[in-house]
Amino acid sequence: MSKKKNKAPLRLNRLRVILADKGISQTEFAEMIGVERSQISRICTNRTEPTLKLLYKMAQALKIEVAELLTPISSLQEHFPAPNSKK
């Protein structure tokens, strides 16, 4: 019988953290980039992913690089190990 490991949910974006750091509410940010607040909420909670176009629009509005909105590859290795690695 195999036991499933209870891992924390994978978080691929940092939008929630960046908005908090900049003191911008989800509602304010949604208005800045012309989308519904619910869409920003879904992105912040990783229920949906932004399109590349929206990702660039978000980065531009926040005056940051797109890469800053994404989780570094190194932190994903725990969830997606290399094909030849043993765990």
N, C-alpha and C positions, 0 to 999 in steps of 0.2 A: 504494500500500500504506500503510495507516494504522498508526501505532505506538500501542500502548496506553501511557498514562502510568502508571507505578508509583507510586501514591499510598499514603500510610500509611492503614491501615484507619480508617474513621470510628468515632470513639468518642463515643457519645451520652450516656453517664452517667459520673459521677465517683465512684461508690461505692468502688472500690478505693482511690483516693487519700484519700477521707474516712475510711475505716476505718483506713488506715495512719496518718493524722494523729492520730486519736483512740486509736491503740494497741489497736484491737479486731480480733480474728481473725475470719475468715469463720465459723468454727465457733461462736464466742461470739455473733456477730451473728445467725446463723441461730437459735440458741436464744432470743435476745432477742425475735425476732419470730415464732417458731413455724413456721419452714420448714426444709426440708432444707438442709444445707450445700452440697450439689451445686447447688441452685437459686441460692444466693448466688454460687457460683463461675461459673455460666453467665451471671449478670447482670454480674458483674465483668469477664468476658471478652467481653461483648457478643454472646454466642451466643443470648441470649434477652432480652426486655424484660419488666420487671415490669408487672403490671396497675396501673391507677391506684390501686386500693385498696391494693396492696402498696407502691407508691411512697409513698403517704401514711403508711403504717404504718412504713416504713423511716425517713422523715424524722422522724416523731414519736419513734421509738426513739433516733435520733441527736441529737434536740433541735436540728434545723435546719429551714430552709424547704425545701419540695420543689424549688424552683428551684436550690438548691445541689447537688442530685444530678444535674442536667442540664447539658449543655454549652451555653454561651451561644449564642444565635442567630447572633451576629456571626462566631463561629468556624466555623459551618456554611456560610457564604456561599461559601467556596472550593469546597466539594463540591456545593452546590446554588445556582448563580448565578441571579440574577433572569432571568425569561424573555426580556427585551429586551436583556440585557447580552451583549457579545461577548467571547469568550475567545480 
